[in-house]
Amino acid sequence: MILDGKQVSSAIKASLAAQVSTFPEKYGRVPNLAVILVGEDPASQVYVRNKARGCEAVGISNSTYRLPAETTEPELLSLIGQLNADPAVDGILVQLPLPRHLDEHKVIETIAMEKDVDGFHPGNVAALWQKRPCIVACTPKGIMKLLESAGIDPCGKRAVVVGRSNIVGLPVAKLLLDANATVTVCHTRTKNLPEITRQAEILVVAAGRAKMVTADMVSDGVVVIDVGMDRDEDGKLCGDVDYGSVAPKASWITPVPGGVGPMTIACLLENTVQCFLRRL
Ligand code: NAP
């Protein structure tokens, strides 16, 4: 069966829109998200546009700051400082990746923790790993919501995560662990990857390698979450999982597109509302 991220994210957005529509009367304003885009990376431009559209769909006001690729670090940090200090701004998102001369860690650390809608600030990451209240990164949060929407309880299940990035692999592994799964994290130095992925009852793939998970790497009945957003040999958008051969063996699987992607945006909007409510 298909884990339909479009459908689940639409339901989340509808509920957020209903909630946000009550805010002007209750609080005198709606949440406000500031998005910063440095440079002209085509994929980043699409992501930023989709985020702005998502905000508009639920009634979150938003502004996109488009800065030239040659923006200096002090210039970028100064803009973030102004947005941190602006009481009308609830959330700040700096679209990654940044041009190479800018230090991503320094930039993320500069965002006020309570406005860090992406959940990438070290304070939010530490809080996640210490099981304290925090803003959870959007993609891992969206994955957990997708599982929940289908009634898939990770408790006691063997979960395998392929990928150990700070933005997907590691936080989703932690959320699965918190949901009482037994979690294995794989990466490029993992030996016998197919042997490990075949043990998975829940398999999350966030490797950024087009169609790398093939039918021989999964067991019957597995739940497959494909985070990848890759291009196949014909330049068509595809995931890290070879959907055609893996889907018949899976009990549940996310399509690409229409799986994890829309959930990421829905969770960004939810995080923005969360930041707004926390700052009241
Ligand atoms: P990343 O930072 O490049 O990390 C990739 C991870 O996968 C690394 O830990 C790497 O291992 C591991 N890996 C790569 N090739 C592997 C292989 N052949 N076998 C085992 N492990 C392998 O990527 P990311 O930012 O996490 O993103 C992963 C994918 O998700 C990308 O396609 C990205 O576009 C997509 N994505 C989608 C969304 C969404 O909303 N749908 C959001 C974020 C990312 P090492 O650590 O050993 O290098």
Residues whose N, C-alpha, C, O or C-beta is under 5 A from the ligand:
A	BS01	NAP	T139 V162 G163 R164 S165 V168 G169 C186 H187 T188 R189 A206 A207 G208 R209 V227 G228 M229 D230 V260 G261 T264
